[in-house]
Amino acid sequence: MSQHVQSRRLRAVDLAKRKAEGRKIIALTAYHAHTAGILDPYCDFILVGDSLGMVMHGMESTLPVTLEMMIVQAQAVMRGTARALVVVDMPFGSYEASREQAFLSAARVLKETGAGAIKLEGGARFADTVAFLTERGVPVMGHIGLTPQSVNTMGGFKVQGHGAGDEARLIADARAISDAGAFAIVLEGIVEPVARAIATDPAVSAATIGIGATSACDGQILVLEDMLGLSERAPKFVKGYGSLREHIEGAVRMYAEEVREGRFPADEHTYAPR
Ligand code: KIV
């Protein structure tokens, strides 16, 4: 007789339920087991974002991030969590060539990490890929607006939605990804009225998750290191909920002083013989 192991972890469908019930969706990024564990009770989903290339590795953009890097960090986040849905970013070059390439990459992520969904950047031109993945059992979160993997074609990390043409394009992107079966769409760096128009558009059934977009979204996400005040610089849309950089610097300065002056380790930090 077979037995199903019941997991208490949230799934993509639970986010859709949150939207239907009008309950805000809470999300943050995490790349490590320890930070993910702290977020777990508070977040509906945790994104293992390809921002890890810039945040953890000091890269200038997310472009050099590989599928292997995403898988290793997603495994860490899965180990550190028990409740939140874990969503993993598909890095640049792992899904754009064809629907088949996207499926093989996504399947690797889900099989090797146990995460519950993937995220990919791009609008209407990826609708076909989103449909192909969802039909084959891969829950997909879309990402439109300021899409960092397109930094070279966008001409920089630029806020999107200025002008009627751009507005119409973004609305069409959201509708196309939603119609293709995405359970959620990240709206990043989109001017307020356009982001609001998408978030309140009855033709967009996917849950909308804002970052540098409107409070009308069904949920919000921030990069953890940005909101904790650990990043050297953070975009305008980030609210600082902490000042970790100062705390870490203060602690390290005190440690260095105490070691230099022979005050650490003290007796209580040493082992007496038996
Ligand atoms: O990579 C990332 O952290 C992201 C968020 C900014 C949404 O895509």
Residues whose N, C-alpha, C, O or C-beta is under 5 A from the ligand:
A	BS01	KIV	T29 G49 D50 S51 V186 I211
